[in-house]
Each structure stands twice: as C-alpha cells, then as structure tokens.
Amino acid sequence: MNDYTTEEMFIIETARKFAQKRLALISSLIDEEGQWHADTIREMGEIGLMGTIIPEKYGGCFQSYRAYYGAIKEIASVSGSHALTLLSHSFCAHLITINATEEQKESYLPKMSLGKWLGAVAMTEPDAGSDLSQLKTKAVEQDDIFYLTGRKQFITNGSKAQIVAILAQTSDDKSMFNKSLFLVESSCKGFSAGRSEKKMGFKGSDTSEIILDNILLNKNNLLGKKGQAMLTLMNSLQCSRLAMASLALGIAESAFNEALRYSRERRQFGKRIGEFESIQEYLADSATELECSRLLLEEMARRQDLSNNTLAGSSMAKYYCSEAAVRIVSRALQIFGAYGYICDFTIERLYREARLCTIVEGTSEILRGIIAKNLIPI
C-alpha cells in the first residue's frame, strides 16, 4: 500500500476507522436481528463512503478503483452487510457515471454520493439468473413511451433503493441487442417491492423482489442506448466483480486474523495449538492464499485504473478471491473447533457470509467459462 496517494489512503483509512469504531459495535447485532440499519448507511453517506465510485464533479470522492476496492475490503472485514449494500449502490452509480446523459448524472449522482438516495441494479429474475436470455421483463415501446412490466428477484437494496437500473427486453429478436437498461425511481406508479428474503448470511443487507406493473417510461429513462444493455453492463460488471473480490478478501482477512489470534491463545495438551503442525499447515495455506488474492486483486485494479480491459482479469480475481475466502474461513472454523460453530463467535458469521461470494456477481462456474473463452476463443 506504499504507493497509494494521500487521497487514496484517506478514503481507505476513513472506511477502516468507520468500520472499526462504528460497525464493529453492531456487526453481531445486525446478524442476530437481521435488520436494516438506516442510520449507519446514512452515516456512510455523510463521511463520503457512498460516493467512493462517483466523480468529484457530482459530489463524490472517486480517486481510483484501487481506493474504492480498498474501502469495500475494510468495511467487509467488519460488516459484510454494509459492504454488500455499498457494492450494489456503487454498481448502479458506476452504470450512471459511465453511460448516463449529463442530465441523468446531475439528477441522480449528487444524491447518491451523499447516501440520500440508494441505488440498486435489477437483472436477476426467477428464471433468469446467469442465463439472461430467459429474461421475461419487457419494456414495450409505443409512440416513444415504454410500458415496463416484469418481476425481479434477489435484488440487493431492492426495497430500500430510490433509483434502480432495470434490465428489460425491448425487442423479440434473439440477438444480444434485444435488451435495454432503464433508470426507474422507486416512487413511480407501478413500482413496488415484494418479499424480502431471509438469508443465510449478510442479514443486515436488503435482498428483495421487485414488481413492475405497467410502469410508464420515456426515452429519458433509458440508460445508454436502446438495445445496448449487454455492452453497457460489460464495463460495470468488471468493476462489480472486482468489488466482490474485495469483499471476499475482507471476509477472508478477518477470518484469518481471528484464527491466528486464537491459535496463539488456545492451549491444549500443555501448549498453544499454533505449535501443532496441522494448525501451522492451515495457517500457512491461508496466509499464502491471502497474499495471492491481494496481489491478483491489486494487479487487476491497477489495470482498470489504466483503462485496460479486465474482462478476463476481473473474472479471475473474483473467482479466485471468493473461492479462496471459502477455504480460508473453513480452515479458520476448523482451528476454532466446536467454538467456531457457536453463534457467539465471529467465525460462524464469516463462514456463512463467505459462501455467498462464490455465487453473486457471476458464479464460479460462469467465471471459469469466461476465463477459458479468453484463452481459447470459440
């Protein structure tokens, strides 16, 4: 981290201090109650964290992708729920920053940067997760008006967001150009949130169904060009995957530090358990995977800051960091033994949270396919 600028370090340190001083006090309570903590999300906006991906021109504090990913990691190491909330919000903000008209940017980004408006991205449906060709949400155009109807599922921030980027089918052809993105305010007629899901982990983040009942939109609601949604999403998906890799790394680092501390304190058979060869092997494997995760993520973030395409690289980082996080947290729980299975210990929560990291923002199976196709074009 020695080559971070003063401004980048300020963002990362702000995230670290907020996580340690504010979120550490309530992270267990958030998981136990499974409740949305609006006050801490508001505080994140007040200190600039909700605008870490938004340019300064629109009220944000964006310095680099590296700094944004660093902030995500620091928050995730203490509260995965807050990190996931910020990630989804930032995914929407990034889509607007890269693809929106100037009018759209000025309308939404300043409010999003302060956390006054929360963002979300709605792609997934009951029958369209990884396979977006099965998308059923439609925006039918008549006389320059779009009638948006459909149902979205598993949407992070879905019932809390004020602005949602919604993926919909805008033509009946089967090409990649039959989908468009729309910016839809949750206050508009026909927009409603359905059931909020009860999840294994990340219980303080909102994951909801979104119901779209014949919402009237015009061309000003289009995000990017009609029919260009898959191209529009490509750049921001690379960003969100690296953010998810950072979130997984934060969880993994926290689990490793817990296990390392415990191995130095816990005594069995007259000595610290960290002196046993089997425990040392667990720690050595985890330390190595952590370092590999950090280096891979750092390199891909550097490439992104240089405006290089990171389609394969972001897939590699998200795939490796998330899978490594599952292994690292699993070893940590094994080191804790029966205590690791008890809800009073942080490891139990981290174990549940790590599991999601291999699923969202591209499953490991999908990401391996992307990586392979960039090695051997089909």
C-alpha positions as CSV (number, residue, x, y, z in Angstrom):
1,M,0.0,0.0,0.0
2,N,3.0,2.3,0.0
3,D,2.3,3.6,-3.5
4,Y,-1.2,4.8,-2.7
5,T,-1.7,8.6,-3.0
6,T,-2.6,10.6,0.1
7,E,-6.1,11.0,-1.2
8,E,-6.5,7.2,-1.8
9,M,-5.2,6.4,1.6
10,F,-7.6,8.9,3.2
11,I,-10.6,7.0,1.6
12,I,-9.3,3.6,2.8
13,E,-8.5,4.9,6.3
14,T,-11.9,6.6,6.5
15,A,-13.5,3.2,5.7
16,R,-11.2,1.4,8.2
17,K,-11.9,3.8,11.0
18,F,-15.7,3.8,10.4
19,A,-15.7,0.0,10.3
20,Q,-13.7,-0.4,13.5
21,K,-15.2,2.4,15.6
22,R,-18.9,2.2,14.4
23,L,-19.7,-1.1,12.7
24,A,-17.7,-3.4,15.0
25,L,-20.0,-2.5,17.8
26,I,-23.1,-3.6,16.0
27,S,-22.0,-6.3,13.5
28,S,-23.1,-9.2,15.7
29,L,-26.4,-7.5,16.5
30,I,-27.0,-6.8,12.8
31,D,-26.6,-10.5,12.1
32,E,-28.7,-11.6,15.1
33,E,-31.6,-9.3,14.4
34,G,-31.4,-9.4,10.6
35,Q,-32.4,-5.7,10.4
36,W,-31.6,-2.9,8.1
37,H,-29.6,-0.2,9.8
38,A,-30.6,3.0,8.0
39,D,-28.6,5.2,10.5
40,T,-25.2,3.7,9.7
41,I,-25.9,3.8,5.9
42,R,-26.7,7.5,6.3
43,E,-23.5,8.0,8.3
44,M,-21.6,6.3,5.5
45,G,-23.0,8.9,3.1
46,E,-22.2,11.8,5.5
47,I,-18.5,10.8,5.5
48,G,-18.2,10.2,1.8
49,L,-18.2,6.4,1.6
50,M,-21.3,6.2,-0.5
51,G,-19.6,8.3,-3.1
52,T,-16.3,6.4,-3.4
53,I,-17.1,5.4,-7.0
54,I,-18.7,8.7,-8.0
55,P,-16.6,11.5,-9.6
56,E,-15.9,14.7,-7.6
57,K,-17.8,16.7,-10.2
58,Y,-21.0,15.1,-9.0
59,G,-20.3,15.3,-5.3
60,G,-18.4,12.0,-4.9
61,C,-14.8,11.4,-3.9
62,F,-13.6,8.9,-6.5
63,Q,-9.8,8.8,-6.7
64,S,-9.2,5.3,-8.2
65,Y,-10.7,1.9,-8.4
66,R,-8.0,0.7,-6.1
67,A,-9.2,3.1,-3.4
68,Y,-12.8,2.1,-3.9
69,Y,-11.9,-1.6,-3.6
70,G,-9.8,-0.9,-0.6
71,A,-12.8,0.8,1.1
72,I,-15.0,-2.2,0.3
73,K,-12.5,-4.6,1.8
74,E,-12.1,-2.6,5.0
75,I,-15.9,-2.5,5.6
76,A,-16.4,-6.2,4.7
77,S,-13.8,-7.2,7.2
78,V,-16.2,-6.0,9.9
79,S,-19.7,-5.9,8.4
80,G,-20.4,-7.9,5.2
81,S,-23.9,-6.5,5.1
82,H,-22.7,-2.9,4.9
83,A,-20.1,-3.8,2.3
84,L,-22.7,-5.6,0.1
85,T,-25.1,-2.6,0.4
86,L,-22.3,-0.2,-0.7
87,L,-21.3,-2.6,-3.5
88,S,-24.8,-2.7,-5.1
89,H,-25.3,1.0,-4.6
90,S,-21.9,1.7,-6.3
91,F,-22.8,-0.7,-9.2
92,C,-25.7,1.4,-10.0
93,A,-23.7,4.7,-9.6
94,H,-21.0,3.3,-11.9
95,L,-23.5,2.5,-14.6
96,I,-24.8,6.0,-14.4
97,T,-21.4,7.6,-14.4
98,I,-20.2,5.7,-17.4
99,N,-23.4,5.6,-19.5
100,A,-25.9,8.2,-18.5
101,T,-26.6,11.5,-20.1
102,E,-25.4,14.6,-18.4
103,E,-28.9,15.4,-17.3
104,Q,-29.3,12.0,-15.7
105,K,-25.9,12.3,-13.9
106,E,-26.7,15.7,-12.5
107,S,-30.1,14.4,-11.4
108,Y,-29.0,11.3,-9.5
109,L,-25.3,11.2,-8.7
110,P,-25.1,14.1,-6.2
111,K,-27.9,12.5,-4.1
112,M,-26.3,9.1,-4.4
113,S,-22.9,10.4,-3.3
114,L,-24.4,11.7,-0.1
115,G,-26.3,8.5,0.6
116,K,-29.6,10.4,0.4
117,W,-30.6,8.1,-2.5
118,L,-29.6,4.5,-2.5
119,G,-29.0,2.7,-5.8
120,A,-29.7,-0.9,-7.0
121,V,-29.3,-2.9,-10.2
122,A,-32.1,-5.3,-11.1
123,M,-31.1,-8.0,-13.6
124,T,-32.0,-11.4,-12.0
125,E,-35.4,-13.0,-12.3
126,P,-36.9,-16.3,-11.2
127,D,-36.0,-17.9,-14.5
128,A,-33.1,-15.6,-15.5
129,G,-30.0,-15.7,-13.2
130,S,-26.8,-16.5,-15.0
131,D,-28.8,-17.1,-18.2
132,L,-30.2,-13.6,-19.2
133,S,-31.5,-15.0,-22.4
134,Q,-34.5,-16.2,-20.3
135,L,-35.4,-12.6,-19.3
136,K,-39.1,-12.0,-19.1
137,T,-39.3,-8.4,-18.0
138,K,-40.3,-6.4,-21.0
139,A,-40.4,-2.7,-22.0
140,V,-42.9,-2.4,-24.9
141,E,-42.5,0.8,-26.9
142,Q,-45.5,2.7,-28.2
143,D,-45.2,6.3,-29.5
144,D,-42.0,7.0,-27.7
145,I,-43.4,5.6,-24.4
146,F,-42.2,2.4,-22.8
147,Y,-44.5,0.2,-20.8
148,L,-42.3,-1.7,-18.3
149,T,-43.7,-4.9,-16.8
150,G,-42.0,-7.8,-15.0
151,R,-40.7,-9.2,-11.8
152,K,-37.1,-9.1,-10.5
153,Q,-35.7,-11.4,-7.8
154,F,-32.8,-11.4,-5.3
155,I,-32.2,-7.7,-5.8
156,T,-29.7,-6.2,-3.3
157,N,-31.1,-2.9,-1.9
158,G,-34.3,-3.8,-3.8
159,S,-36.8,-2.5,-1.2
160,K,-34.6,0.3,0.0
161,A,-33.3,2.0,-3.2
162,Q,-34.7,5.2,-4.6
163,I,-33.2,4.6,-8.0
164,V,-32.9,1.2,-9.8
165,A,-31.2,0.3,-13.0
166,I,-33.5,-2.3,-14.5
167,L,-32.7,-4.7,-17.3
168,A,-35.6,-5.4,-19.7
169,Q,-36.2,-6.9,-23.1
170,T,-37.1,-4.3,-25.7
171,S,-37.4,-6.5,-28.8
172,D,-38.5,-10.0,-29.6
173,D,-35.4,-11.0,-31.6
174,K,-32.9,-13.4,-30.1
175,S,-29.7,-11.4,-30.6
176,M,-27.7,-9.8,-27.8
177,F,-29.2,-6.4,-28.9
178,N,-32.7,-7.1,-27.6
179,K,-32.2,-5.8,-24.1
180,S,-32.0,-2.3,-22.6
181,L,-31.4,-0.7,-19.3
182,F,-33.8,1.8,-17.7
183,L,-33.4,4.1,-14.7
184,V,-36.5,3.8,-12.6
185,E,-37.3,5.7,-9.5
186,S,-39.0,3.6,-6.8
187,S,-41.6,6.2,-6.2
188,C,-43.1,5.9,-9.6
189,K,-46.5,4.4,-10.1
190,G,-46.4,0.7,-10.7
191,F,-43.1,0.1,-8.8
192,S,-43.3,-2.0,-5.7
193,A,-41.1,-4.2,-3.6
194,G,-42.2,-7.7,-2.9
195,R,-40.9,-10.2,-0.4
196,S,-37.6,-9.5,1.4
197,E,-35.6,-12.7,1.5
198,K,-34.4,-14.3,4.8
199,K,-30.8,-15.2,4.0
200,M,-28.1,-17.5,5.4
201,G,-25.7,-14.5,5.8
202,F,-25.5,-10.8,5.1
203,K,-28.7,-10.5,7.2
204,G,-28.4,-6.7,7.5
205,S,-28.5,-6.1,3.8
206,D,-31.7,-6.0,1.9
207,T,-32.4,-8.7,-0.7
208,S,-35.9,-8.2,-2.2
209,E,-38.2,-8.9,-5.1
210,I,-39.2,-6.0,-7.3
211,I,-42.6,-5.9,-9.1
212,L,-43.0,-3.8,-12.1
213,D,-46.6,-3.2,-13.1
214,N,-47.0,-1.4,-16.4
215,I,-44.7,1.5,-15.5
216,L,-44.8,4.3,-18.0
217,L,-41.3,5.5,-19.0
218,N,-39.9,7.7,-21.8
219,K,-36.6,7.8,-23.6
220,N,-35.2,9.9,-20.8
221,N,-35.4,6.8,-18.6
222,L,-33.1,4.9,-21.0
223,L,-29.6,4.3,-19.5
224,G,-27.4,4.2,-22.6
225,K,-28.8,3.3,-26.0
226,K,-31.8,1.1,-26.7
227,G,-30.7,-2.5,-27.3
228,Q,-27.2,-1.9,-26.0
229,A,-27.7,-3.1,-22.4
230,M,-25.3,-6.1,-22.6
231,L,-22.5,-3.8,-23.8
232,T,-23.5,-1.1,-21.3
233,L,-23.3,-3.7,-18.5
234,M,-19.9,-5.1,-19.5
235,N,-17.7,-2.4,-18.1
236,S,-19.6,-2.0,-14.8
237,L,-19.7,-5.8,-14.3
238,Q,-16.0,-5.8,-14.4
239,C,-16.0,-3.2,-11.6
240,S,-18.6,-5.0,-9.5
241,R,-16.8,-8.3,-9.8
242,L,-13.6,-6.8,-8.6
243,A,-15.6,-5.2,-5.8
244,M,-17.0,-8.6,-4.9
245,A,-13.4,-10.0,-4.9
246,S,-12.5,-7.2,-2.4
247,L,-15.5,-8.1,-0.2
248,A,-14.4,-11.7,-0.2
249,L,-10.9,-10.7,0.6
250,G,-12.1,-8.6,3.6
251,I,-14.0,-11.6,5.0
252,A,-11.1,-13.9,4.5
253,E,-8.6,-11.5,6.1
254,S,-10.9,-11.1,9.1
255,A,-11.3,-14.9,9.5
256,F,-7.5,-15.5,9.2
257,N,-6.7,-12.8,11.8
258,E,-9.3,-14.4,14.2
259,A,-7.8,-17.9,13.6
260,L,-4.2,-16.6,14.1
261,R,-5.1,-14.9,17.3
262,Y,-6.9,-18.0,18.6
263,S,-4.1,-20.3,17.7
264,R,-1.7,-18.2,19.8
265,E,-4.1,-18.1,22.8
266,R,-5.8,-21.5,22.9
267,R,-3.9,-24.2,24.8
268,Q,-4.3,-28.0,24.5
269,F,-2.1,-30.8,25.7
270,G,0.1,-28.3,27.5
271,K,0.9,-26.0,24.6
272,R,-0.6,-23.4,22.3
273,I,-2.5,-25.0,19.4
274,G,-0.4,-22.9,17.0
275,E,2.5,-25.1,17.8
276,F,0.8,-28.2,16.3
277,E,2.0,-29.0,12.8
278,S,-1.6,-29.4,11.5
279,I,-2.6,-26.0,12.6
280,Q,0.6,-24.4,11.2
281,E,-0.3,-26.0,7.8
282,Y,-3.7,-24.5,7.9
283,L,-2.3,-21.1,8.7
284,A,0.4,-21.4,6.1
285,D,-2.1,-22.3,3.4
286,S,-4.4,-19.5,4.3
287,A,-1.6,-16.9,4.5
288,T,-0.4,-17.9,1.0
289,E,-3.9,-17.7,-0.5
290,L,-4.5,-14.4,1.1
291,E,-1.3,-13.0,-0.4
292,C,-2.2,-14.4,-3.8
293,S,-5.6,-12.9,-3.5
294,R,-4.2,-9.5,-2.6
295,L,-1.7,-9.4,-5.4
296,L,-4.2,-10.6,-8.0
297,L,-6.8,-8.0,-7.0
298,E,-4.2,-5.3,-6.8
299,E,-3.0,-6.0,-10.3
300,M,-6.4,-6.1,-11.8
301,A,-7.4,-2.9,-10.1
302,R,-4.2,-1.3,-11.4
303,R,-5.1,-2.4,-14.9
304,Q,-8.6,-1.0,-14.6
305,D,-7.2,2.4,-13.4
306,L,-5.1,2.4,-16.6
307,S,-8.3,1.9,-18.6
308,N,-7.4,-1.5,-19.7
309,N,-10.0,-4.2,-20.4
310,T,-10.2,-6.5,-17.4
311,L,-13.0,-8.9,-18.6
312,A,-10.9,-12.0,-18.1
313,G,-8.8,-10.4,-15.2
314,S,-11.8,-9.3,-13.2
315,S,-13.3,-12.8,-13.6
316,M,-10.0,-14.4,-12.4
317,A,-9.9,-12.1,-9.4
318,K,-13.5,-12.6,-8.4
319,Y,-13.3,-16.4,-9.0
320,Y,-10.0,-16.9,-7.1
321,C,-10.7,-14.5,-4.2
322,S,-14.2,-15.8,-3.5
323,E,-13.2,-19.5,-3.7
324,A,-10.1,-18.8,-1.6
325,A,-12.2,-17.0,1.0
326,V,-14.4,-20.1,1.4
327,R,-11.3,-22.2,2.0
328,I,-9.7,-19.7,4.4
329,V,-12.8,-19.3,6.5
330,S,-13.4,-23.0,6.6
331,R,-9.8,-23.6,7.9
332,A,-10.4,-20.9,10.5
333,L,-13.5,-22.5,11.7
334,Q,-11.7,-25.8,12.0
335,I,-9.0,-24.2,14.1
336,F,-11.6,-22.9,16.4
337,G,-13.1,-26.3,16.7
338,A,-16.5,-26.5,18.4
339,Y,-16.3,-22.8,19.3
340,G,-16.3,-21.9,15.7
341,Y,-19.7,-23.4,15.3
342,I,-21.2,-21.3,18.1
343,C,-23.0,-18.1,17.1
344,D,-21.2,-16.1,19.8
345,F,-18.0,-16.3,17.7
346,T,-17.4,-14.1,14.7
347,I,-16.1,-17.1,12.7
348,E,-19.6,-18.6,12.4
349,R,-20.9,-15.5,10.7
350,L,-18.0,-15.2,8.4
351,Y,-18.4,-18.8,7.4
352,R,-22.0,-18.1,6.3
353,E,-21.1,-14.9,4.5
354,A,-18.1,-16.3,2.6
355,R,-20.4,-18.8,0.9
356,L,-22.3,-16.2,-1.0
357,C,-19.2,-14.7,-2.6
358,T,-18.9,-17.7,-5.0
359,I,-22.4,-17.1,-6.3
360,V,-23.3,-13.4,-6.7
361,E,-21.7,-11.1,-9.4
362,G,-21.1,-14.2,-11.5
363,T,-20.9,-17.8,-10.2
364,S,-17.6,-19.5,-10.1
365,E,-18.7,-21.8,-12.9
366,I,-19.7,-18.9,-15.2
367,L,-16.4,-17.1,-14.4
368,R,-14.3,-20.1,-15.3
369,G,-16.1,-20.2,-18.7
370,I,-15.3,-16.5,-19.3
371,I,-11.7,-17.1,-18.4
372,A,-11.4,-20.1,-20.7
373,K,-13.0,-18.4,-23.6
374,N,-10.5,-15.6,-23.4
375,L,-7.7,-18.2,-23.5
376,I,-9.2,-20.3,-26.3
377,P,-11.7,-18.1,-28.3
378,I,-14.7,-20.1,-29.5
